[in-house]
Amino acid sequence: MTASETHRLVRDIPVDDSYDILVAGGGPAGAAAAICAARLGARVLLVEATGCMGGMGTSSFVTTFGPMGDGERPLVGGFCREMVENMHQRGFLGPGVTPDFWAKHYNRWIPFHPEGLKRLLDEKAMESGVDVRFFTKVIDAETDGTRVLGAVISNVEGYRFIRAKAFVDCTGDATLSALAGAECKVAGVDWPDTAPGTLCSLYANIDWNDPAYGDDYAGLDAVKLRTRKELLPQAVEEGHFSEEYRFMPGMNKIGESIANVNAGHIYGLDGLDSKSLSDGMIKGRQVAVEFTEFYRKYVPGCENIEHVTTAPVMGVRDTRRIVGEFTLTIEDYEARRQFPDQVCVYNRPPDNHPTNTSKEEFERFKKQFEGQGKLPKGASVGIPYSILVPKGWENLWVAGRCHSSGHSVHGSIRAQSAAYMMGQAAATAAWQSIKTGQPGCDLDTETLCTSLRDAGCYLPQETLSKTMTR
């Protein structure tokens, strides 16, 4: 959309300077950043555009945490491990999920109930003293060189200028970073392959007692695999769908008779364009009907499946990312590279979904996701601190999917569990910067990693360094 003329907006708006850190976005990264920063002693304001924290896991019904173990040991510690353990203790994980899911299993996705995650994050934010503002967005920023002086937020009360000492951008779209003038790259512009979106759904009345499912997750996994490899291709061949949907992540059991379904790609979605997002939501609701009928017709135990609702927010995989002090690449991933300044480690396969319905594109994805793209058991790649810092910026950090990485490896480390870990790291770095005066782009990373280890984070690097990877 282009404007033929411009309108100059001039306003005198209230200034609020009562916070140390502003966290923009309350998804996995933002919730972790805000809560962990407040626990360290910071006065934190968290602004979130929707009515809950949790991001893709709650507002978009992507109700599975990414893999947390490498088949030999748990890779996730700190706040993220605290979260999954609390979810398990309260019965918010899928029925039958045990600690082995995150402690021992290799490439095991961990299903959870979104309402439980919402409530747990609410509790932790309130206990730590985070000042939460739902239905609020960052719409502008004021800077002085490479420092952010403040950000303009907008909600039902109007505009307000938040002056703070540090800013953590967890919007997913690098919104605050882009408004501040940090260098960014955009999907479809700086790399041609734009990951599709997906509008997930919640379903009920599934017969998990159908003999096809057995009595544990191995049976459910077998049905999911059969659905992908046999039943979905059959439905495509028989012309069931309006488009040839050759891949879907599938169904995950989150209750005794309920599940989420991650299916129905919205190809060509531009997550930075409101019309594209609007059209995508409308199409996603139409596609959900096709998948409801698919499950009823083809999948065991789903003969009487009931479609409860589509998610209120589109599942967007990729839009805009910062150019950081370092850019992680697929070569780093394949080499299982470890870094002195790494703030977490991960081993999820690159999950760069097919960008169109062609067989060629599906085979490209399949080869990467199911074959050569996987790291072996016991292996992982480090996620260095330097991909969380916009290049040259002093008091601005990012966490979550708008970090600095190449297109292929982004498909691995954009998962929710990795985002939680990045959020804790960014918050710890921001507080260290405030306390010491060290700029984010020249932080003592030996101190940072030591602090994260003290907080229970798993950082297996043998040596630390006072300077970050560049």
TIGULUM-725866 format. One record per residue (C-alpha): residue number from 0; residue in three letters; z, x, y. Coordinates in nm, 3 decimals, always signed. Last residue first. Layout:
// residues N
i | aa | pz | px | py
NUM | Ala | Z | X | Y .
...
//
This chain:
// residues 470
i | aa | pz | px | py
469 | Arg | +1.578 | +3.213 | -1.131 .
468 | Thr | +1.876 | +3.208 | -1.365 .
467 | Met | +2.202 | +3.188 | -1.172 .
466 | Thr | +2.416 | +3.473 | -1.046 .
465 | Lys | +2.779 | +3.542 | -1.144 .
464 | Ser | +2.670 | +3.584 | -1.502 .
463 | Leu | +2.819 | +3.481 | -1.835 .
462 | Thr | +2.770 | +3.637 | -2.175 .
461 | Glu | +2.787 | +3.504 | -2.530 .
460 | Gln | +2.640 | +3.163 | -2.447 .
459 | Pro | +2.805 | +2.890 | -2.656 .
458 | Leu | +2.885 | +2.643 | -2.375 .
457 | Tyr | +3.042 | +2.329 | -2.522 .
456 | Cys | +3.223 | +2.148 | -2.240 .
455 | Gly | +3.596 | +2.094 | -2.283 .
454 | Ala | +3.704 | +2.096 | -1.918 .
453 | Asp | +3.811 | +2.463 | -1.945 .
452 | Arg | +3.457 | +2.535 | -2.063 .
451 | Leu | +3.324 | +2.364 | -1.752 .
450 | Ser | +3.550 | +2.573 | -1.528 .
449 | Thr | +3.442 | +2.894 | -1.702 .
448 | Cys | +3.078 | +2.794 | -1.658 .
447 | Leu | +3.127 | +2.740 | -1.284 .
446 | Thr | +3.322 | +3.063 | -1.235 .
445 | Glu | +3.047 | +3.262 | -1.405 .
444 | Thr | +2.794 | +3.060 | -1.205 .
443 | Asp | +2.910 | +3.199 | -0.870 .
442 | Leu | +2.691 | +2.977 | -0.651 .
441 | Asp | +2.393 | +3.098 | -0.452 .
440 | Cys | +2.170 | +2.789 | -0.426 .
439 | Gly | +2.473 | +2.561 | -0.422 .
438 | Pro | +2.615 | +2.744 | -0.124 .
437 | Gln | +2.951 | +2.919 | -0.171 .
436 | Gly | +3.210 | +2.793 | +0.077 .
435 | Thr | +3.485 | +2.833 | -0.183 .
434 | Lys | +3.643 | +2.487 | -0.210 .
433 | Ile | +3.335 | +2.286 | -0.113 .
432 | Ser | +3.105 | +2.492 | -0.333 .
431 | Gln | +3.342 | +2.463 | -0.629 .
430 | Trp | +3.351 | +2.086 | -0.577 .
429 | Ala | +2.971 | +2.068 | -0.577 .
428 | Ala | +2.947 | +2.288 | -0.886 .
427 | Thr | +3.192 | +2.072 | -1.080 .
426 | Ala | +3.002 | +1.760 | -0.978 .
425 | Ala | +2.668 | +1.911 | -1.081 .
424 | Ala | +2.808 | +2.016 | -1.420 .
423 | Gln | +2.960 | +1.676 | -1.493 .
422 | Gly | +2.631 | +1.508 | -1.405 .
421 | Met | +2.430 | +1.748 | -1.618 .
420 | Met | +2.646 | +1.659 | -1.919 .
419 | Tyr | +2.605 | +1.285 | -1.864 .
418 | Ala | +2.230 | +1.335 | -1.822 .
417 | Ala | +2.204 | +1.522 | -2.153 .
416 | Ser | +2.367 | +1.225 | -2.330 .
415 | Gln | +2.134 | +0.984 | -2.151 .
414 | Ala | +1.809 | +1.152 | -2.248 .
413 | Arg | +1.592 | +1.334 | -1.989 .
412 | Ile | +1.631 | +1.660 | -2.184 .
411 | Ser | +1.359 | +1.619 | -2.446 .
410 | Gly | +1.069 | +1.452 | -2.267 .
409 | His | +1.131 | +1.686 | -1.976 .
408 | Val | +1.032 | +1.967 | -2.211 .
407 | Ser | +0.671 | +1.854 | -2.201 .
406 | His | +0.640 | +1.785 | -1.829 .
405 | Gly | +0.801 | +2.103 | -1.704 .
404 | Ser | +1.154 | +2.096 | -1.567 .
403 | Ser | +1.351 | +2.072 | -1.243 .
402 | His | +1.599 | +1.782 | -1.262 .
401 | Cys | +1.497 | +1.425 | -1.170 .
400 | Arg | +1.589 | +1.300 | -1.519 .
399 | Gly | +1.964 | +1.339 | -1.479 .
398 | Ala | +2.146 | +1.553 | -1.226 .
397 | Val | +2.057 | +1.667 | -0.875 .
396 | Trp | +2.239 | +1.891 | -0.630 .
395 | Leu | +2.252 | +1.923 | -0.250 .
394 | Asn | +2.494 | +2.135 | -0.050 .
393 | Glu | +2.308 | +2.462 | +0.011 .
392 | Trp | +1.943 | +2.400 | -0.067 .
391 | Gly | +1.706 | +2.691 | -0.130 .
390 | Lys | +1.524 | +2.539 | -0.426 .
389 | Pro | +1.671 | +2.204 | -0.520 .
388 | Val | +1.965 | +2.285 | -0.750 .
387 | Leu | +2.001 | +2.118 | -1.092 .
386 | Ile | +1.744 | +2.340 | -1.268 .
385 | Ser | +1.957 | +2.643 | -1.169 .
384 | Tyr | +2.255 | +2.534 | -1.379 .
383 | Pro | +2.067 | +2.623 | -1.695 .
382 | Ile | +2.005 | +2.379 | -1.981 .
381 | Gly | +2.024 | +2.589 | -2.297 .
380 | Val | +1.799 | +2.514 | -2.592 .
379 | Ser | +1.928 | +2.431 | -2.938 .
378 | Ala | +1.914 | +2.538 | -3.302 .
377 | Gly | +2.141 | +2.461 | -3.597 .
376 | Lys | +1.890 | +2.235 | -3.764 .
375 | Pro | +1.535 | +2.320 | -3.666 .
374 | Leu | +1.386 | +2.243 | -3.324 .
373 | Lys | +1.132 | +1.964 | -3.330 .
372 | Gly | +0.801 | +1.980 | -3.146 .
371 | Gln | +0.595 | +2.087 | -3.447 .
370 | Gly | +0.634 | +1.767 | -3.639 .
369 | Glu | +0.761 | +1.420 | -3.563 .
368 | Phe | +0.762 | +1.422 | -3.183 .
367 | Gln | +0.484 | +1.669 | -3.111 .
366 | Lys | +0.237 | +1.570 | -3.381 .
365 | Lys | +0.311 | +1.201 | -3.330 .
364 | Phe | +0.250 | +1.225 | -2.956 .
363 | Arg | -0.087 | +1.392 | -2.995 .
362 | Glu | -0.177 | +1.150 | -3.276 .
361 | Phe | -0.099 | +0.856 | -3.048 .
360 | Glu | -0.314 | +1.002 | -2.772 .
359 | Glu | -0.607 | +1.041 | -3.008 .
358 | Lys | -0.562 | +0.692 | -3.150 .
357 | Ser | -0.601 | +0.548 | -2.801 .
356 | Thr | -0.347 | +0.303 | -2.659 .
355 | Asn | -0.253 | +0.500 | -2.347 .
354 | Thr | +0.016 | +0.743 | -2.225 .
353 | Pro | +0.165 | +0.798 | -2.569 .
352 | His | +0.536 | +0.883 | -2.531 .
351 | Asn | +0.659 | +1.229 | -2.439 .
350 | Asp | +0.969 | +1.253 | -2.658 .
349 | Pro | +1.034 | +1.624 | -2.684 .
348 | Pro | +1.272 | +1.658 | -2.980 .
347 | Arg | +1.644 | +1.646 | -2.894 .
346 | Asn | +1.811 | +1.989 | -2.920 .
345 | Tyr | +2.053 | +2.025 | -2.630 .
344 | Val | +2.282 | +2.279 | -2.466 .
343 | Cys | +2.506 | +2.245 | -2.160 .
342 | Val | +2.587 | +2.418 | -1.829 .
341 | Gln | +2.367 | +2.720 | -1.888 .
340 | Asp | +2.437 | +3.004 | -1.648 .
339 | Pro | +2.409 | +3.292 | -1.897 .
338 | Phe | +2.099 | +3.126 | -2.046 .
337 | Gln | +1.994 | +3.049 | -2.404 .
336 | Arg | +1.633 | +3.016 | -2.508 .
335 | Arg | +1.551 | +2.824 | -2.824 .
334 | Ala | +1.204 | +2.987 | -2.804 .
333 | Glu | +1.044 | +2.642 | -2.838 .
332 | Tyr | +1.260 | +2.508 | -2.556 .
331 | Asp | +1.191 | +2.799 | -2.323 .
330 | Glu | +0.819 | +2.761 | -2.396 .
329 | Ile | +0.851 | +2.390 | -2.319 .
328 | Thr | +0.956 | +2.489 | -1.970 .
327 | Leu | +1.273 | +2.490 | -1.756 .
326 | Thr | +1.205 | +2.533 | -1.385 .
325 | Phe | +1.438 | +2.756 | -1.188 .
324 | Glu | +1.577 | +2.739 | -0.832 .
323 | Gly | +1.457 | +2.383 | -0.847 .
322 | Val | +1.142 | +2.194 | -0.762 .
321 | Ile | +1.277 | +1.841 | -0.773 .
320 | Arg | +1.145 | +1.568 | -0.996 .
319 | Arg | +0.961 | +1.242 | -0.932 .
318 | Thr | +0.860 | +0.958 | -1.164 .
317 | Asp | +0.936 | +0.979 | -1.536 .
316 | Arg | +1.082 | +0.764 | -1.811 .
315 | Val | +1.127 | +0.425 | -1.648 .
314 | Gly | +1.298 | +0.150 | -1.848 .
313 | Met | +1.246 | -0.147 | -1.619 .
312 | Val | +1.563 | -0.317 | -1.491 .
311 | Pro | +1.693 | -0.669 | -1.561 .
310 | Ala | +1.650 | -0.613 | -1.935 .
309 | Thr | +1.472 | -0.880 | -2.139 .
308 | Thr | +1.679 | -1.162 | -2.278 .
307 | Val | +1.810 | -1.336 | -2.591 .
306 | His | +1.508 | -1.330 | -2.822 .
305 | Glu | +1.618 | -1.502 | -3.140 .
304 | Ile | +1.529 | -1.369 | -3.485 .
303 | Asn | +1.490 | -1.631 | -3.756 .
302 | Glu | +1.250 | -1.442 | -3.984 .
301 | Cys | +1.401 | -1.111 | -3.872 .
300 | Gly | +1.565 | -1.000 | -4.196 .
299 | Pro | +1.255 | -0.814 | -4.312 .
298 | Val | +0.992 | -0.737 | -4.042 .
297 | Tyr | +0.639 | -0.883 | -4.033 .
296 | Lys | +0.622 | -1.238 | -3.900 .
295 | Arg | +0.948 | -1.279 | -3.712 .
294 | Tyr | +0.943 | -0.920 | -3.584 .
293 | Phe | +0.587 | -0.955 | -3.458 .
292 | Glu | +0.664 | -1.291 | -3.298 .
291 | Thr | +0.942 | -1.132 | -3.094 .
290 | Phe | +0.711 | -0.840 | -3.019 .
289 | Glu | +0.448 | -1.068 | -2.869 .
288 | Val | +0.710 | -1.251 | -2.662 .
287 | Ala | +0.840 | -0.917 | -2.532 .
286 | Val | +0.486 | -0.836 | -2.413 .
285 | Gln | +0.499 | -1.128 | -2.169 .
284 | Arg | +0.834 | -1.015 | -2.029 .
283 | Gly | +0.697 | -0.664 | -1.993 .
282 | Lys | +0.392 | -0.793 | -1.809 .
281 | Ile | +0.606 | -0.954 | -1.541 .
280 | Met | +0.828 | -0.646 | -1.516 .
279 | Gly | +0.524 | -0.418 | -1.494 .
278 | Asp | +0.370 | -0.623 | -1.214 .
277 | Ser | +0.692 | -0.582 | -1.017 .
276 | Leu | +0.716 | -0.209 | -1.093 .
275 | Ser | +0.353 | -0.156 | -0.992 .
274 | Lys | +0.412 | -0.359 | -0.675 .
273 | Ser | +0.725 | -0.158 | -0.592 .
272 | Asp | +0.554 | +0.179 | -0.630 .
271 | Leu | +0.766 | +0.483 | -0.718 .
270 | Gly | +0.795 | +0.385 | -1.085 .
269 | Asp | +0.419 | +0.389 | -1.121 .
268 | Leu | +0.338 | +0.220 | -1.453 .
267 | Gly | +0.004 | +0.320 | -1.602 .
266 | Tyr | +0.093 | +0.187 | -1.945 .
265 | Ile | +0.375 | -0.062 | -1.991 .
264 | His | +0.483 | +0.020 | -2.345 .
263 | Gly | +0.615 | -0.260 | -2.564 .
262 | Ala | +0.921 | -0.174 | -2.768 .
261 | Asn | +1.283 | -0.070 | -2.740 .
260 | Val | +1.456 | -0.353 | -2.923 .
259 | Asn | +1.830 | -0.401 | -2.889 .
258 | Ala | +2.021 | -0.555 | -3.170 .
257 | Ile | +2.249 | -0.844 | -3.260 .
256 | Ser | +2.395 | -0.993 | -3.576 .
255 | Glu | +2.704 | -0.785 | -3.645 .
254 | Gly | +2.651 | -0.584 | -3.328 .
253 | Ile | +2.457 | -0.289 | -3.181 .
252 | Lys | +2.191 | -0.243 | -3.450 .
251 | Asn | +1.891 | -0.058 | -3.308 .
250 | Met | +1.532 | -0.182 | -3.322 .
249 | Gly | +1.221 | +0.024 | -3.256 .
248 | Pro | +1.116 | +0.344 | -3.081 .
247 | Met | +0.769 | +0.192 | -3.051 .
246 | Phe | +0.429 | +0.335 | -3.135 .
245 | Arg | +0.073 | +0.219 | -3.191 .
244 | Tyr | +0.076 | -0.071 | -2.947 .
243 | Glu | -0.290 | -0.173 | -2.955 .
242 | Glu | -0.298 | -0.423 | -2.671 .
241 | Ser | -0.295 | -0.805 | -2.680 .
240 | Phe | -0.106 | -0.774 | -3.007 .
239 | His | -0.153 | -0.947 | -3.343 .
238 | Gly | -0.504 | -0.819 | -3.400 .
237 | Glu | -0.471 | -0.771 | -3.776 .
236 | Glu | -0.508 | -0.394 | -3.741 .
235 | Val | -0.235 | -0.388 | -3.477 .
234 | Ala | -0.004 | -0.591 | -3.703 .
233 | Gln | -0.071 | -0.356 | -3.994 .
232 | Pro | -0.012 | -0.051 | -3.775 .
231 | Leu | +0.327 | -0.203 | -3.675 .
230 | Leu | +0.421 | -0.284 | -4.035 .
229 | Glu | +0.346 | +0.052 | -4.194 .
228 | Lys | +0.457 | +0.356 | -3.996 .
227 | Arg | +0.675 | +0.207 | -3.725 .
226 | Thr | +0.823 | -0.085 | -3.920 .
225 | Arg | +0.863 | +0.134 | -4.229 .
224 | Leu | +1.059 | +0.387 | -4.025 .
223 | Lys | +1.282 | +0.116 | -3.878 .
222 | Val | +1.333 | -0.034 | -4.224 .
221 | Ala | +1.435 | +0.307 | -4.363 .
220 | Asp | +1.665 | +0.368 | -4.067 .
219 | Leu | +1.837 | +0.037 | -4.136 .
218 | Gly | +1.886 | +0.134 | -4.498 .
217 | Ala | +2.025 | +0.475 | -4.405 .
216 | Tyr | +2.248 | +0.302 | -4.151 .
215 | Asp | +2.460 | +0.145 | -4.425 .
214 | Asp | +2.482 | -0.148 | -4.666 .
213 | Gly | +2.124 | -0.193 | -4.777 .
212 | Tyr | +1.882 | -0.293 | -4.504 .
211 | Ala | +1.598 | -0.423 | -4.723 .
210 | Pro | +1.844 | -0.642 | -4.915 .
209 | Asp | +1.877 | -0.873 | -4.611 .
208 | Asn | +2.241 | -0.862 | -4.510 .
207 | Trp | +2.144 | -0.742 | -4.159 .
206 | Asp | +2.005 | -1.090 | -4.101 .
205 | Ile | +1.911 | -1.082 | -3.734 .
204 | Asn | +2.032 | -1.379 | -3.532 .
203 | Ala | +2.024 | -1.206 | -3.195 .
202 | Tyr | +1.792 | -0.994 | -2.981 .
201 | Leu | +1.835 | -0.789 | -2.664 .
200 | Ser | +1.525 | -0.659 | -2.492 .
199 | Cys | +1.369 | -0.340 | -2.352 .
198 | Leu | +1.106 | -0.325 | -2.077 .
197 | Thr | +0.925 | +0.000 | -2.143 .
196 | Gly | +0.765 | +0.242 | -1.898 .
195 | Pro | +0.475 | +0.472 | -1.975 .
194 | Ala | +0.491 | +0.850 | -1.923 .
193 | Thr | +0.247 | +0.970 | -1.661 .
192 | Asp | +0.010 | +1.237 | -1.788 .
191 | Pro | -0.176 | +1.392 | -1.496 .
190 | Trp | +0.079 | +1.643 | -1.366 .
189 | Asp | +0.135 | +1.704 | -0.995 .
188 | Val | -0.003 | +1.366 | -0.892 .
187 | Gly | +0.044 | +1.128 | -1.184 .
186 | Ala | +0.414 | +1.210 | -1.198 .
185 | Val | +0.543 | +1.353 | -0.871 .
184 | Lys | +0.672 | +1.697 | -0.777 .
183 | Cys | +0.948 | +1.763 | -0.526 .
182 | Glu | +1.032 | +2.005 | -0.247 .
181 | Ala | +1.348 | +1.903 | -0.063 .
180 | Gly | +1.285 | +1.704 | +0.255 .
179 | Ala | +1.614 | +1.513 | +0.275 .
178 | Leu | +1.438 | +1.187 | +0.187 .
177 | Ala | +1.287 | +1.359 | -0.119 .
176 | Ser | +1.625 | +1.485 | -0.235 .
175 | Leu | +1.787 | +1.145 | -0.181 .
174 | Thr | +1.518 | +0.970 | -0.384 .
173 | Ala | +1.498 | +1.220 | -0.670 .
172 | Asp | +1.360 | +0.930 | -0.877 .
171 | Gly | +1.639 | +0.937 | -1.135 .
170 | Thr | +1.883 | +0.840 | -0.859 .
169 | Cys | +2.139 | +1.103 | -0.954 .
168 | Asp | +2.127 | +1.298 | -0.629 .
167 | Val | +2.458 | +1.474 | -0.567 .
166 | Phe | +2.558 | +1.534 | -0.205 .
165 | Ala | +2.823 | +1.767 | -0.062 .
164 | Lys | +3.035 | +1.788 | +0.253 .
163 | Ala | +2.999 | +1.425 | +0.357 .
162 | Arg | +2.881 | +1.205 | +0.646 .
161 | Ile | +2.785 | +0.858 | +0.531 .
160 | Phe | +2.583 | +0.663 | +0.787 .
159 | Arg | +2.604 | +0.286 | +0.738 .
158 | Tyr | +2.336 | +0.018 | +0.740 .
157 | Gly | +2.376 | -0.355 | +0.680 .
156 | Glu | +2.672 | -0.532 | +0.521 .
155 | Val | +2.458 | -0.661 | +0.231 .
154 | Asn | +2.365 | -0.303 | +0.144 .
153 | Ser | +2.196 | +0.002 | +0.296 .
152 | Ile | +2.304 | +0.365 | +0.294 .
151 | Val | +2.207 | +0.632 | +0.545 .
150 | Ala | +2.281 | +0.985 | +0.433 .
149 | Gly | +2.464 | +1.276 | +0.593 .
148 | Leu | +2.454 | +1.635 | +0.704 .
147 | Val | +2.236 | +1.763 | +0.421 .
146 | Arg | +2.200 | +2.138 | +0.449 .
145 | Thr | +1.877 | +2.334 | +0.407 .
144 | Gly | +1.778 | +2.323 | +0.773 .
143 | Asp | +2.006 | +2.070 | +0.935 .
142 | Thr | +1.958 | +1.742 | +0.755 .
141 | Glu | +1.981 | +1.368 | +0.806 .
140 | Ala | +1.903 | +1.140 | +0.516 .
139 | Asp | +1.748 | +0.799 | +0.466 .
138 | Ile | +1.750 | +0.492 | +0.241 .
137 | Val | +2.038 | +0.551 | +0.000 .
136 | Lys | +2.091 | +0.228 | -0.188 .
135 | Thr | +2.375 | -0.022 | -0.238 .
134 | Phe | +2.411 | -0.319 | -0.471 .
133 | Phe | +2.727 | -0.156 | -0.610 .
132 | Arg | +2.959 | +0.051 | -0.395 .
131 | Val | +3.217 | +0.250 | -0.591 .
130 | Asp | +3.500 | +0.451 | -0.432 .
129 | Val | +3.600 | +0.686 | -0.713 .
128 | Gly | +3.978 | +0.709 | -0.760 .
127 | Ser | +3.995 | +0.858 | -1.109 .
126 | Glu | +4.141 | +0.546 | -1.267 .
125 | Met | +3.888 | +0.319 | -1.091 .
124 | Ala | +3.590 | +0.525 | -1.207 .
123 | Lys | +3.728 | +0.551 | -1.560 .
122 | Glu | +3.784 | +0.177 | -1.582 .
121 | Asp | +3.441 | +0.082 | -1.449 .
120 | Leu | +3.279 | +0.333 | -1.687 .
119 | Leu | +3.458 | +0.171 | -1.981 .
118 | Arg | +3.358 | -0.178 | -1.869 .
117 | Lys | +2.989 | -0.098 | -1.838 .
116 | Leu | +2.984 | +0.090 | -2.169 .
115 | Gly | +3.136 | -0.207 | -2.350 .
114 | Glu | +2.878 | -0.440 | -2.201 .
113 | Pro | +2.597 | -0.212 | -2.318 .
112 | His | +2.697 | -0.215 | -2.687 .
111 | Phe | +2.623 | +0.117 | -2.852 .
110 | Pro | +2.373 | +0.284 | -3.083 .
109 | Ile | +2.392 | +0.663 | -3.146 .
108 | Trp | +2.056 | +0.835 | -3.206 .
107 | Arg | +2.069 | +1.095 | -3.484 .
106 | Asn | +1.861 | +1.407 | -3.436 .
105 | Tyr | +2.070 | +1.601 | -3.689 .
104 | His | +2.405 | +1.450 | -3.785 .
103 | Lys | +2.729 | +1.645 | -3.771 .
102 | Ala | +2.953 | +1.560 | -3.476 .
101 | Trp | +2.770 | +1.278 | -3.303 .
100 | Phe | +2.696 | +1.048 | -3.597 .
99 | Asp | +2.974 | +1.207 | -3.803 .
98 | Pro | +3.220 | +1.031 | -3.572 .
97 | Thr | +3.127 | +0.706 | -3.750 .
96 | Val | +2.887 | +0.424 | -3.664 .
95 | Gly | +2.934 | +0.136 | -3.909 .
94 | Pro | +2.888 | -0.139 | -3.654 .
93 | Gly | +2.718 | +0.002 | -3.342 .
92 | Leu | +2.946 | +0.163 | -3.086 .
91 | Phe | +3.175 | -0.042 | -2.860 .
90 | Gly | +3.455 | -0.070 | -3.115 .
89 | Arg | +3.722 | +0.050 | -2.876 .
88 | Gln | +3.787 | +0.381 | -3.051 .
87 | His | +3.414 | +0.444 | -3.087 .
86 | Met | +3.346 | +0.391 | -2.717 .
85 | Asn | +3.638 | +0.619 | -2.635 .
84 | Glu | +3.492 | +0.892 | -2.858 .
83 | Val | +3.149 | +0.844 | -2.701 .
82 | Met | +3.291 | +0.874 | -2.350 .
81 | Glu | +3.516 | +1.174 | -2.417 .
80 | Arg | +3.217 | +1.350 | -2.572 .
79 | Cys | +3.019 | +1.290 | -2.254 .
78 | Phe | +3.308 | +1.398 | -2.030 .
77 | Gly | +3.347 | +1.738 | -2.191 .
76 | Gly | +3.168 | +1.820 | -2.513 .
75 | Val | +2.825 | +1.766 | -2.666 .
74 | Leu | +2.663 | +2.011 | -2.904 .
73 | Pro | +2.842 | +1.888 | -3.216 .
72 | Arg | +2.791 | +2.123 | -3.512 .
71 | Glu | +2.565 | +2.177 | -3.813 .
70 | Gly | +2.297 | +1.909 | -3.790 .
69 | Asp | +2.228 | +1.987 | -3.425 .
68 | Gly | +2.463 | +1.727 | -3.280 .
67 | Met | +2.464 | +1.492 | -2.981 .
66 | Pro | +2.138 | +1.308 | -3.032 .
65 | Gly | +2.050 | +1.068 | -2.748 .
64 | Phe | +2.283 | +0.780 | -2.674 .
63 | Thr | +2.141 | +0.445 | -2.776 .
62 | Thr | +2.143 | +0.114 | -2.588 .
61 | Val | +1.832 | +0.148 | -2.376 .
60 | Phe | +1.920 | -0.201 | -2.245 .
59 | Ser | +1.775 | -0.134 | -1.896 .
58 | Ser | +2.080 | -0.218 | -1.683 .
57 | Thr | +2.329 | -0.081 | -1.935 .
56 | Gly | +2.202 | +0.235 | -2.105 .
55 | Met | +1.925 | +0.294 | -1.852 .
54 | Gly | +2.178 | +0.311 | -1.571 .
53 | Gly | +2.539 | +0.326 | -1.689 .
52 | Met | +2.717 | +0.191 | -1.384 .
51 | Cys | +2.704 | -0.174 | -1.285 .
50 | Gly | +2.575 | -0.420 | -1.027 .
49 | Thr | +2.246 | -0.250 | -0.941 .
48 | Ala | +2.149 | -0.012 | -0.657 .
47 | Glu | +2.443 | +0.227 | -0.707 .
46 | Val | +2.641 | +0.416 | -0.445 .
45 | Leu | +2.928 | +0.642 | -0.554 .
44 | Leu | +3.164 | +0.763 | -0.281 .
43 | Val | +3.395 | +1.047 | -0.381 .
42 | Arg | +3.707 | +1.202 | -0.229 .
41 | Ala | +3.733 | +1.519 | -0.438 .
40 | Gly | +4.038 | +1.612 | -0.642 .
39 | Leu | +3.892 | +1.747 | -0.964 .
38 | Arg | +3.924 | +1.404 | -1.123 .
37 | Ala | +3.717 | +1.264 | -0.836 .
36 | Ala | +3.438 | +1.512 | -0.911 .
35 | Cys | +3.443 | +1.420 | -1.281 .
34 | Ile | +3.424 | +1.048 | -1.208 .
33 | Ala | +3.142 | +1.079 | -0.954 .
32 | Ala | +2.932 | +1.324 | -1.153 .
31 | Ala | +2.974 | +1.138 | -1.482 .
30 | Ala | +2.878 | +0.806 | -1.325 .
29 | Gly | +2.586 | +0.968 | -1.148 .
28 | Ala | +2.445 | +1.141 | -1.455 .
27 | Pro | +2.477 | +0.837 | -1.683 .
26 | Gly | +2.344 | +0.600 | -1.414 .
25 | Gly | +2.537 | +0.537 | -1.094 .
24 | Gly | +2.290 | +0.656 | -0.832 .
23 | Ala | +2.359 | +0.857 | -0.517 .
22 | Val | +2.683 | +1.055 | -0.535 .
21 | Leu | +2.836 | +1.128 | -0.196 .
20 | Ile | +3.098 | +1.401 | -0.196 .
19 | Asp | +3.386 | +1.490 | +0.038 .
18 | Tyr | +3.430 | +1.140 | +0.177 .
17 | Ser | +3.598 | +0.987 | +0.483 .
16 | Asp | +3.318 | +1.052 | +0.730 .
15 | Asp | +3.191 | +0.697 | +0.772 .
14 | Val | +2.958 | +0.641 | +1.067 .
13 | Pro | +2.870 | +0.291 | +1.186 .
12 | Ile | +2.510 | +0.222 | +1.289 .
11 | Asp | +2.326 | +0.241 | +1.622 .
10 | Arg | +1.972 | +0.138 | +1.536 .
9 | Val | +1.617 | +0.236 | +1.622 .
8 | Leu | +1.326 | +0.130 | +1.399 .
7 | Arg | +0.979 | +0.231 | +1.518 .
6 | His | +0.710 | +0.008 | +1.374 .
5 | Thr | +0.389 | +0.155 | +1.239 .
4 | Glu | +0.032 | +0.035 | +1.225 .
3 | Ser | -0.238 | -0.015 | +0.965 .
2 | Ala | +0.016 | +0.019 | +0.685 .
1 | Thr | -0.092 | +0.136 | +0.342 .
0 | Met | +0.000 | +0.000 | +0.000 .
//
